[in-house]
Amino acid sequence: MAVEVGSPAPDFELRDQHGAPVRLSDLRGRKVLLVFYPFAFSNVCHGELSAIRDELAGGGLPQDVRVLTVSVDSVFVQRAWADQEGYGFAMLSDFWPHGQVARAYGVFDDDRGIAMRGTFVIDGEGVVRWRVVSPIPEARDMAEYRKVLAELS
C-alpha cells in the first residue's frame, strides 16, 4: 500500500546520477515531486522523464519545487541515461538495498523487482500532500502535476 496523503514522507538518502548523496530531509522548506519509475531506457519511462525535462523541470514548476526521480537502476545506468537525454534533475538509484525506498513508499513490485509508477508531492514540512500510482504500462499526466503543485503554492 502506497504512503497515504497526510502522512510524513519516509526519509531516505540515495545517490544521484553523479554519485552525490541526496537526503529527502535536507530539502525541508521546499516542495518535492518524487517520481518512481521502473527502468531507464524503457519506452514509457523515456516519454515520462522527457516530459518532466521539457514541460516541468525547465521552468514549468514553481521555484520552490525540487524534482527527484527514482528507479532501481544503478548510479552508472542513471548517469548514462541522464547524459544521453539531457536530464538535469536528480535521478536517484534505489539499487541497493534493492528497492528499499520504493518499498518504504509502497510502490515496489516484488514479483518484477522494480519500482511501480508512483508519484508523491511532498510539502516543505515533509508531509505527503498528493500521490498517484499508475499501472506500469501507463504514462502519468504532467498537467496533473502542475495543477497539484500550483494548488500547494
C-alpha positions in Angstrom: 0.0 0.0 0.0 1.4 3.4 -1.0 2.1 6.0 1.6 -1.1 7.9 2.5 -1.8 11.5 1.8 -1.3 13.4 5.1 1.4 11.1 6.3 5.0 12.0 6.9 7.1 11.1 3.8 9.6 8.4 4.7 13.1 9.9 4.8 15.8 8.4 2.7 19.2 9.0 1.3 20.1 7.8 -2.2 22.9 8.6 -4.7 22.1 10.6 -7.8 23.4 10.0 -11.3 26.7 11.8 -10.3 27.1 9.7 -7.1 26.2 12.5 -4.8 24.0 11.7 -1.8 20.5 13.2 -1.8 18.6 13.1 1.5 14.9 14.0 1.5 15.0 15.6 4.9 17.7 18.0 3.6 15.0 19.5 1.3 12.7 20.7 4.1 11.3 24.1 3.2 10.9 23.1 -0.5 8.3 21.0 -2.1 9.4 17.8 -3.7 7.9 16.0 -6.7 9.1 12.4 -6.1 8.7 10.2 -9.2 9.3 6.5 -9.1 9.7 4.7 -12.4 10.5 1.1 -13.5 13.6 1.3 -15.7 15.9 3.6 -17.5 16.0 3.3 -21.3 12.4 1.9 -21.5 9.8 3.5 -23.8 7.2 4.7 -21.3 9.8 5.9 -18.8 11.6 7.7 -21.6 8.4 9.6 -22.5 7.7 10.5 -18.9 11.1 11.7 -18.0 11.4 13.6 -21.2 8.1 15.3 -20.4 9.4 16.2 -16.9 12.5 17.6 -18.6 10.6 19.5 -21.3 7.4 20.6 -19.5 8.3 20.8 -15.8 11.9 21.0 -14.8 12.7 23.6 -17.4 10.6 26.3 -15.8 7.2 24.7 -15.7 7.2 24.3 -11.9 7.2 26.8 -9.1 10.8 27.8 -8.0 10.4 26.0 -4.6 9.9 22.6 -6.2 12.7 20.0 -6.5 12.2 17.1 -8.9 13.6 13.7 -7.7 13.2 10.6 -9.9 13.9 7.1 -8.5 14.4 3.7 -10.1 16.2 0.5 -9.1 18.8 1.1 -11.8 22.4 1.6 -10.8 24.0 5.0 -10.5 26.0 4.2 -13.7 22.9 3.5 -15.7 21.2 6.6 -14.3 24.3 8.7 -15.4 24.4 7.2 -18.9 20.7 7.9 -19.4 20.8 11.4 -17.9 23.8 12.3 -20.2 22.2 10.8 -23.3 18.9 12.6 -22.8 20.0 15.8 -21.1 18.1 15.1 -17.9 19.2 17.8 -15.4 17.1 16.8 -12.4 18.2 14.3 -9.8 17.9 10.7 -10.9 18.3 8.6 -7.8 19.5 5.0 -7.7 17.4 2.6 -5.4 19.7 -0.2 -6.5 21.0 -1.5 -3.1 19.5 -2.5 -0.9 17.3 -3.3 -3.9 14.2 -1.2 -4.0 14.4 -0.2 -0.3 13.0 3.3 -0.8 10.3 2.1 -3.3 9.3 -0.4 -0.6 9.1 2.3 2.0 6.7 4.3 -0.2 4.7 1.2 -1.0 5.5 1.2 -4.8 7.8 -1.8 -5.1 6.7 -4.7 -7.3 8.2 -7.7 -5.6 7.3 -10.1 -8.5 9.2 -8.0 -11.0 11.8 -6.4 -8.8 11.1 -2.9 -10.0 9.5 0.3 -8.8 6.0 0.9 -9.9 4.9 4.3 -11.4 4.3 6.1 -8.1 4.4 9.8 -7.7 4.3 11.8 -4.5 4.1 15.5 -3.9 5.8 16.3 -0.5 5.3 19.7 1.1 8.0 21.8 2.8 7.4 20.1 6.1 7.9 16.7 4.7 4.2 15.6 4.5 2.8 13.8 1.5 0.1 16.1 0.0 -0.8 14.1 -3.1 0.0 10.7 -4.6 -0.9 8.7 -7.6 0.2 5.1 -8.5 -0.3 4.3 -12.2 -0.2 0.9 -13.9 3.3 0.1 -15.2 2.4 0.4 -18.9 0.6 3.8 -18.5 2.3 7.2 -18.5 1.3 9.7 -15.9 -0.3 13.1 -16.6 2.2 16.1 -16.4 -0.7 18.6 -16.3 -1.9 17.0 -13.1 1.5 17.5 -11.5 1.4 21.2 -12.4 -2.1 21.6 -11.1 -1.4 19.9 -7.7 1.8 21.9 -7.2 0.2 25.1 -8.1 -2.6 24.4 -5.5 0.1 24.0 -2.9 1.8 27.3 -3.6 
